């Protein structure tokens, strides 16, 4: 615990891989999307981390995870454990590796389910992401409000912004959501959730947490 340093996530942290490579991070406050991008900058996988979640690179000193993109959905504050300092502790306290191992289970189901969802239609991928965001928001209000742009949805799903817009317009016409500048209100959560009936959510079903 003496190694822990509390810090707010700054804009510059979201534009590079430092959030992952600087050590182990505990998300004390906020909601953060962590996305893996391919060399052509297309999102291949994306998960949400909410208050109380863990993320980071604690595997190997020479390992650099540079293909990650971060999207802050709510202001985030993390407690950071520096890799360099953790390695010093691990030399005399092997229990550190048991802790590292336990952290691998924190987000495993989210990563695996995200891979399954990527094989579904664009509408399913967008709806799944909206429900996942709702699960993780600390404050979503009585109207299930999500403060997010369609560009951010595009970045998180890997779907072109124009296609994301088409999906959102379809959902609005079906009276499932209301679209506003920079935010989305879920009008009918029950019917929106039913759009995922028949989808393989065997690893993680966000509807169970709403």
N, C-alpha and C positions, 0 to 999 in steps of 0.2 A: 504493500500500500504506500510505502514511502516513495515509490517510483511514479505514482500517479500524478498526472498534471491535467487540470481542467482547462479546456479551451473552447472558444466558440469557433464554429466553422466559418471561415472567411470565403469570399467570392473566389479568390485565387486558388483555394484548396479544391474547388469543384472542377477546375480546368486541367488538372493533371493527376498523376497517380500517387501523389504524396500521402493522401489519406489512407491508402492501402499500405504503402511501403514504409510508413513511419513507425509502424508497430501495431500493437493490439489496441483497439478502440472500443470503449463502452459508450453507447449512445444514451447519455443521461437525459437528454431532452430533444424533442423534435422528430421529424420523419424524413428519411433519406432513401432515395432510390439508388441502387448500385447496379450498373449495367456493364456487361462485357461487350466490347465492340470488336468486329473483325477488322483486318487491315484496310478495307474500303470504307470504314467508319459506319458500317451498318450494325445496329444492335442485334446481337445474337441471343442474349439472355439478360433478364432483368429481374431483380427481386426488391422488395420493400423491407426496410429495417425501421422499426419503431422504437419508442422509448424502452430501454432495457435490453436492446439487442447489441450484438457484438460483431465487429468486422475488422479486417486487417490482414497483414502478412506476417506470420510468425513461424514460417516453415524453415527457411534457410537464409543465411546471411547474403548469399550470392543471388538469391531468387528475387527478381524484380517483376512485379505485375504491372505492366504499363498500359494495358488495353482496357482499363476501367474508366467509366464515366460516372459522375455523381450528380444527382439532381436533388436539390433541397426543396422539399414540399412544405416543411414547416421549419422555422429557425432551429438549428441544431447546436447542441453543446455536447462535447464528448469528454470522456476521461481517457487520456492517452497513456499507454504504457510503452515506453521507448524500447525498441528491439535491442539496442546496444546494452541498455541497463538490464533488460530481462535475460540476455545471454550471460551476463556476469553472475546473476543470481542462479541461473540454471547449472553453473559449474559446481555449485555446492548444494543445491536443492533440486534434485531430479524430479520432484513433484511438479515442477513447472511444466514438464512435458506431459504429465497427466492432465493438467489444466488445458494445455494446447489441444490435446486430443479431444477433450470434452467440448471445446469450442467448435470443432468440426461438425458437431451435430446441431449447432444453433440454427444454421440456415440450409442444411442439406435438403430437407423436403421442399423448401422454396425453390432452390435451384433446379431440382429434378422436375417439379411440377411446371416450372417455367419452360423447360425444354419440351415437355409434352404439349403445352399450350401453343407453342410456336408452330405446330403442325396443323392447327385448327384454322378456321376462316378468320378474316380480318375482324369481323364483328365480334366473334367469340374472344379473340385476343384483347380487344379493347374493353369489352365488358368485364372480363376476368381481371384486368388491370384496375379498372374503376373500383371493383369490389375489394381488391387487395389493398388499394389506397385507403378506402373507408375503414378497413380493419385496423390499419396502423395509425390513423390520425388520432392525435390526442384530443383535438377539439373539432368535431364535425358539425355541431349545431343541430337544431331540430329539423332542418331541411336537408340534412346529409349533404352539406356543401363541400365541394372540393375546389380549392384554389389552385388551378393548374391551367396552363395554356395548351392549345392543340399542338404547338411545336414540341412541348415537353412530352405530351402523349406520343407524338411521333418518335421522339428520341428514345423513349422507353420501350416502345413496341417494335421499333425497326420498320414501321409502316410509314410510307410517304405521307406528308402532312395533308395533301389533297385527299388521299384515301381515308385518313382519320376523320377529316371534315365530313366526308360523305357518310361514314358510319354514324357520326354524332348527329347529323341531320336526320338520318333514318330513325335513330332513337328518340329524337325530339318529336318527329312526326307521330311516332307511336305513343307519345305522351309519357315516356319513361324518364326523360331528363328535360331540364331547361338549361339552355345555353346562354351564358352571359360573357361579357368580355373578361377573360382571365379566370373564369370560374365555371363550375358545372354544379347544378343542383339535381340530385337524384329525386325525382318526383314519385316514382312508384318502385320502391326497393324490391318488393315481393316479385313483381312481374319482371323486373330487370334480372333478378336472381334466377328466375325460371328459364331465362334464355340460355342458361348453362346446363339445363336438363339434358342428359344424354351425352354430355362431354366427359371425357375421362379425367376425373378429379380424384382418382384413387389415392394419390400421394398427399395432396393438400387441397381441401375444398374451403375456400375463404368464406363461404356462406355459413359454415359452422361457427364462425367467430363473430358474426354480426348479430 
